[in-house]
Amino acid sequence: MGKYWKKLTTSLYYRKIFRKNRKEISMLYRRLADQKSKNTLRGILKAYTTIFLTPEFYFSEIADADCRCYHFTTQDGYRVCGTENPYFLPDIFSLDRDMVYLDGGAYIGDTVQLLLKTLGGPCKKIYAFEPNDENFKKLLQSSANFADAISCINAGLDDHDGTASFLKDDAGSRVSEHGTETISVLDAKRFLSELQQDYPTFVKLDIEGKEPAVLAAMADYIQAHQPDMAISVYHTLEDLWRIPLQIAQINPGYQIYLRHQSNYFTETVCYAKKA
């Protein structure tokens, strides 16, 4: 009885949030570019509000591909697995080796390596941002064979230059007021405005909740250059609808897609492509 009561109260809690944001969620649903994106949004809402089934049932139903890559284990022992390629989706993007890739939250270089594998070699230029010192060392090691094409930057992307409190947590490292360390952060707007060549044509952001601020800082660039984008939208619940709508407001010319890439609450990604 206690387990059912917990599921009921959890479902009612999320239903209340979704009702409160019904207008924005409906706007996003209408704005999504394909039926798969609409089904993904509906499935995520069901996963949060389910009573009789498990959230994993809905996540597994809407996952973009088989979730075989191990990510982490939750505190209650659930193994979270995802897809091999969560960003460079061939059914949405046409990628080639002339592209310029900006990776916000490069971690240890796993996404950079995925791009190299997808393209069969390096592209024209890669900017890889990673503020965690330990991860950055691994990023340098994994990028060493293509050092001429990959600029590794030991800083976080933000909407200002300076420093920020930082909480180290492996793949979940993030800017936080509870952080015990200090990192350098770069203003995304300034960084992009000072480029003289090799302008990013594809932007990926997985920066633990800083996505809205960095997208706002990039707004002028997004309007002018219309890069393809893959943006994580799961770090807060509201990101699910607010970030796609933010992108659509910055540049109404984008086609907006939504995919879920794991058997859990993590790894929901918004994709934006020039129409």
GIPEGI-V15773 format. One record per residue. N is the residue number from 1. SS is DSSP state (H for helix, E for strand, C for the rest). PSI is psi in degrees with one decimal (NA if undefined). D_CENTER is the distance of its C-alpha to the mean C-alpha in whole Angstrom. Layout:
n=N ss=SS psi=PSI d_center=D_CENTER
n=N ss=SS psi=PSI d_center=D_CENTER
This chain:
n=1 ss=C psi=-39.2 d_center=37
n=2 ss=H psi=-38.5 d_center=35
n=3 ss=H psi=-42.0 d_center=32
n=4 ss=H psi=-41.2 d_center=33
n=5 ss=H psi=-39.4 d_center=33
n=6 ss=H psi=-43.1 d_center=30
n=7 ss=H psi=-38.7 d_center=28
n=8 ss=H psi=-47.1 d_center=30
n=9 ss=H psi=-36.4 d_center=29
n=10 ss=H psi=-44.8 d_center=25
n=11 ss=H psi=-44.9 d_center=25
n=12 ss=H psi=-36.8 d_center=27
n=13 ss=H psi=-47.6 d_center=25
n=14 ss=H psi=-34.1 d_center=22
n=15 ss=H psi=-38.1 d_center=24
n=16 ss=H psi=-42.7 d_center=25
n=17 ss=H psi=-44.4 d_center=22
n=18 ss=H psi=-35.6 d_center=21
n=19 ss=H psi=-41.3 d_center=25
n=20 ss=H psi=-33.0 d_center=24
n=21 ss=C psi=24.9 d_center=21
n=22 ss=H psi=-40.1 d_center=23
n=23 ss=H psi=-48.1 d_center=23
n=24 ss=H psi=-40.1 d_center=20
n=25 ss=H psi=-40.5 d_center=19
n=26 ss=H psi=-39.5 d_center=22
n=27 ss=H psi=-44.1 d_center=21
n=28 ss=H psi=-44.8 d_center=17
n=29 ss=H psi=-44.5 d_center=19
n=30 ss=H psi=-28.1 d_center=21
n=31 ss=H psi=-19.6 d_center=19
n=32 ss=E psi=144.9 d_center=17
n=33 ss=C psi=-20.3 d_center=18
n=34 ss=C psi=166.9 d_center=19
n=35 ss=H psi=-33.2 d_center=21
n=36 ss=H psi=-38.5 d_center=18
n=37 ss=H psi=-42.3 d_center=15
n=38 ss=H psi=-42.2 d_center=18
n=39 ss=H psi=-36.5 d_center=19
n=40 ss=H psi=-45.8 d_center=15
n=41 ss=H psi=-46.1 d_center=16
n=42 ss=H psi=-41.4 d_center=19
n=43 ss=H psi=-39.2 d_center=18
n=44 ss=H psi=-43.1 d_center=16
n=45 ss=H psi=-39.7 d_center=18
n=46 ss=H psi=-38.5 d_center=21
n=47 ss=H psi=-36.7 d_center=19
n=48 ss=H psi=-25.9 d_center=19
n=49 ss=H psi=4.8 d_center=23
n=50 ss=C psi=147.1 d_center=25
n=51 ss=C psi=-48.3 d_center=28
n=52 ss=C psi=-22.2 d_center=30
n=53 ss=C psi=171.3 d_center=27
n=54 ss=C psi=153.6 d_center=24
n=55 ss=H psi=-36.7 d_center=20
n=56 ss=H psi=-28.1 d_center=20
n=57 ss=H psi=-47.0 d_center=22
n=58 ss=H psi=-40.4 d_center=20
n=59 ss=H psi=-41.4 d_center=17
n=60 ss=H psi=-32.7 d_center=19
n=61 ss=H psi=-36.8 d_center=20
n=62 ss=H psi=-5.4 d_center=17
n=63 ss=E psi=138.5 d_center=15
n=64 ss=C psi=-26.5 d_center=15
n=65 ss=C psi=177.0 d_center=17
n=66 ss=C psi=130.5 d_center=19
n=67 ss=C psi=93.0 d_center=17
n=68 ss=C psi=-18.8 d_center=19
n=69 ss=E psi=119.0 d_center=17
n=70 ss=E psi=132.0 d_center=17
n=71 ss=E psi=-60.2 d_center=15
n=72 ss=E psi=172.2 d_center=17
n=73 ss=E psi=130.6 d_center=20
n=74 ss=C psi=169.6 d_center=20
n=75 ss=C psi=-27.0 d_center=23
n=76 ss=C psi=11.3 d_center=25
n=77 ss=C psi=6.7 d_center=24
n=78 ss=C psi=130.2 d_center=22
n=79 ss=E psi=118.1 d_center=20
n=80 ss=E psi=122.2 d_center=17
n=81 ss=E psi=151.4 d_center=16
n=82 ss=E psi=-171.1 d_center=13
n=83 ss=C psi=158.6 d_center=14
n=84 ss=C psi=-38.6 d_center=14
n=85 ss=C psi=88.3 d_center=12
n=86 ss=C psi=-7.6 d_center=9
n=87 ss=C psi=-44.7 d_center=8
n=88 ss=C psi=66.4 d_center=12
n=89 ss=C psi=122.1 d_center=13
n=90 ss=C psi=-20.9 d_center=17
n=91 ss=C psi=-6.3 d_center=18
n=92 ss=C psi=-46.7 d_center=16
n=93 ss=C psi=148.5 d_center=16
n=94 ss=C psi=104.2 d_center=19
n=95 ss=C psi=148.8 d_center=18
n=96 ss=C psi=173.3 d_center=21
n=97 ss=C psi=2.8 d_center=22
n=98 ss=C psi=-3.8 d_center=23
n=99 ss=C psi=157.4 d_center=19
n=100 ss=E psi=123.7 d_center=18
n=101 ss=E psi=129.0 d_center=14
n=102 ss=E psi=121.0 d_center=13
n=103 ss=E psi=102.8 d_center=10
n=104 ss=E psi=109.5 d_center=9
n=105 ss=C psi=57.9 d_center=9
n=106 ss=C psi=-14.8 d_center=11
n=107 ss=C psi=-123.6 d_center=12
n=108 ss=C psi=12.4 d_center=16
n=109 ss=C psi=12.3 d_center=15
n=110 ss=H psi=-38.7 d_center=14
n=111 ss=H psi=-34.7 d_center=11
n=112 ss=H psi=-45.1 d_center=14
n=113 ss=H psi=-35.9 d_center=17
n=114 ss=H psi=-40.7 d_center=15
n=115 ss=H psi=-43.4 d_center=15
n=116 ss=H psi=-40.4 d_center=19
n=117 ss=H psi=-41.7 d_center=20
n=118 ss=H psi=-40.5 d_center=18
n=119 ss=H psi=-15.9 d_center=20
n=120 ss=C psi=23.6 d_center=23
n=121 ss=C psi=-177.6 d_center=23
n=122 ss=C psi=152.5 d_center=22
n=123 ss=C psi=-172.7 d_center=21
n=124 ss=C psi=-43.9 d_center=23
n=125 ss=E psi=145.4 d_center=20
n=126 ss=E psi=130.1 d_center=17
n=127 ss=E psi=115.4 d_center=16
n=128 ss=E psi=113.2 d_center=14
n=129 ss=E psi=126.4 d_center=14
n=130 ss=C psi=115.1 d_center=14
n=131 ss=C psi=-22.0 d_center=16
n=132 ss=C psi=118.5 d_center=17
n=133 ss=H psi=-42.6 d_center=21
n=134 ss=H psi=-43.9 d_center=21
n=135 ss=H psi=-36.7 d_center=18
n=136 ss=H psi=-38.6 d_center=19
n=137 ss=H psi=-41.9 d_center=22
n=138 ss=H psi=-34.8 d_center=21
n=139 ss=H psi=-44.9 d_center=18
n=140 ss=H psi=-43.0 d_center=22
n=141 ss=H psi=-44.3 d_center=23
n=142 ss=H psi=-19.4 d_center=21
n=143 ss=H psi=-0.3 d_center=21
n=144 ss=H psi=-35.3 d_center=25
n=145 ss=H psi=-17.7 d_center=26
n=146 ss=H psi=40.4 d_center=24
n=147 ss=C psi=-31.3 d_center=25
n=148 ss=C psi=-29.1 d_center=26
n=149 ss=C psi=-15.2 d_center=23
n=150 ss=E psi=119.1 d_center=20
n=151 ss=E psi=110.5 d_center=20
n=152 ss=E psi=126.5 d_center=19
n=153 ss=E psi=117.6 d_center=19
n=154 ss=C psi=70.0 d_center=19
n=155 ss=C psi=161.6 d_center=18
n=156 ss=E psi=149.9 d_center=15
n=157 ss=E psi=139.5 d_center=13
n=158 ss=E psi=-169.0 d_center=15
n=159 ss=C psi=17.6 d_center=17
n=160 ss=C psi=161.8 d_center=20
n=161 ss=C psi=145.7 d_center=22
n=162 ss=E psi=-139.5 d_center=23
n=163 ss=E psi=165.8 d_center=22
n=164 ss=E psi=151.3 d_center=21
n=165 ss=E psi=139.8 d_center=21
n=166 ss=E psi=133.9 d_center=19
n=167 ss=E psi=114.7 d_center=19
n=168 ss=C psi=128.0 d_center=18
n=169 ss=C psi=51.8 d_center=17
n=170 ss=H psi=-120.0 d_center=16
n=171 ss=H psi=-18.7 d_center=13
n=172 ss=H psi=15.5 d_center=12
n=173 ss=C psi=140.8 d_center=14
n=174 ss=E psi=160.0 d_center=13
n=175 ss=E psi=129.2 d_center=15
n=176 ss=C psi=141.7 d_center=18
n=177 ss=C psi=-15.9 d_center=21
n=178 ss=C psi=4.3 d_center=22
n=179 ss=C psi=147.7 d_center=21
n=180 ss=C psi=-2.6 d_center=24
n=181 ss=E psi=167.3 d_center=24
n=182 ss=E psi=135.0 d_center=23
n=183 ss=E psi=163.0 d_center=21
n=184 ss=E psi=142.5 d_center=21
n=185 ss=E psi=146.3 d_center=18
n=186 ss=E psi=139.3 d_center=19
n=187 ss=E psi=115.5 d_center=19
n=188 ss=H psi=-36.8 d_center=16
n=189 ss=H psi=-46.5 d_center=19
n=190 ss=H psi=-44.1 d_center=22
n=191 ss=H psi=-48.4 d_center=20
n=192 ss=H psi=-37.4 d_center=19
n=193 ss=H psi=-23.2 d_center=23
n=194 ss=C psi=-4.3 d_center=25
n=195 ss=C psi=135.5 d_center=24
n=196 ss=C psi=-16.3 d_center=27
n=197 ss=C psi=177.8 d_center=25
n=198 ss=C psi=59.4 d_center=23
n=199 ss=C psi=132.4 d_center=20
n=200 ss=C psi=131.8 d_center=17
n=201 ss=C psi=-9.6 d_center=16
n=202 ss=E psi=126.0 d_center=13
n=203 ss=E psi=126.2 d_center=10
n=204 ss=E psi=130.3 d_center=7
n=205 ss=E psi=120.5 d_center=5
n=206 ss=C psi=79.3 d_center=4
n=207 ss=C psi=36.1 d_center=7
n=208 ss=C psi=48.0 d_center=8
n=209 ss=C psi=-8.5 d_center=9
n=210 ss=C psi=2.6 d_center=10
n=211 ss=H psi=-47.5 d_center=8
n=212 ss=H psi=-41.3 d_center=11
n=213 ss=H psi=-41.5 d_center=13
n=214 ss=H psi=-37.9 d_center=12
n=215 ss=H psi=-40.2 d_center=12
n=216 ss=H psi=-40.0 d_center=15
n=217 ss=H psi=-29.8 d_center=16
n=218 ss=C psi=1.8 d_center=15
n=219 ss=H psi=-45.4 d_center=17
n=220 ss=H psi=-41.9 d_center=20
n=221 ss=H psi=-43.2 d_center=19
n=222 ss=H psi=-40.5 d_center=16
n=223 ss=H psi=-41.8 d_center=20
n=224 ss=H psi=-39.6 d_center=22
n=225 ss=H psi=-17.3 d_center=20
n=226 ss=C psi=55.8 d_center=18
n=227 ss=C psi=152.0 d_center=15
n=228 ss=E psi=148.0 d_center=13
n=229 ss=E psi=144.2 d_center=9
n=230 ss=E psi=110.6 d_center=6
n=231 ss=E psi=126.7 d_center=4
n=232 ss=E psi=136.2 d_center=2
n=233 ss=C psi=36.7 d_center=6
n=234 ss=C psi=1.4 d_center=8
n=235 ss=C psi=-29.6 d_center=9
n=236 ss=C psi=155.2 d_center=11
n=237 ss=C psi=-40.6 d_center=13
n=238 ss=C psi=-21.1 d_center=14
n=239 ss=H psi=-29.9 d_center=10
n=240 ss=H psi=-39.8 d_center=11
n=241 ss=H psi=-29.7 d_center=13
n=242 ss=H psi=-41.0 d_center=13
n=243 ss=H psi=-48.0 d_center=10
n=244 ss=H psi=-40.1 d_center=11
n=245 ss=H psi=-33.5 d_center=15
n=246 ss=H psi=-44.9 d_center=14
n=247 ss=H psi=-44.2 d_center=13
n=248 ss=H psi=-32.9 d_center=16
n=249 ss=H psi=-39.8 d_center=18
n=250 ss=H psi=-45.3 d_center=17
n=251 ss=C psi=96.8 d_center=18
n=252 ss=C psi=-11.5 d_center=20
n=253 ss=C psi=-3.4 d_center=20
n=254 ss=E psi=146.1 d_center=17
n=255 ss=E psi=132.0 d_center=17
n=256 ss=E psi=128.0 d_center=14
n=257 ss=E psi=156.3 d_center=13
n=258 ss=E psi=131.5 d_center=11
n=259 ss=E psi=148.6 d_center=11
n=260 ss=E psi=135.0 d_center=11
n=261 ss=C psi=20.8 d_center=11
n=262 ss=E psi=176.1 d_center=13
n=263 ss=C psi=22.4 d_center=16
n=264 ss=C psi=-168.2 d_center=15
n=265 ss=C psi=-11.1 d_center=13
n=266 ss=C psi=169.1 d_center=10
n=267 ss=C psi=41.9 d_center=7
n=268 ss=E psi=131.6 d_center=7
n=269 ss=E psi=136.3 d_center=5
n=270 ss=E psi=132.2 d_center=7
n=271 ss=E psi=134.8 d_center=9
n=272 ss=E psi=129.9 d_center=12
n=273 ss=E psi=138.4 d_center=15
n=274 ss=E psi=130.3 d_center=18
n=275 ss=C psi=NA d_center=21
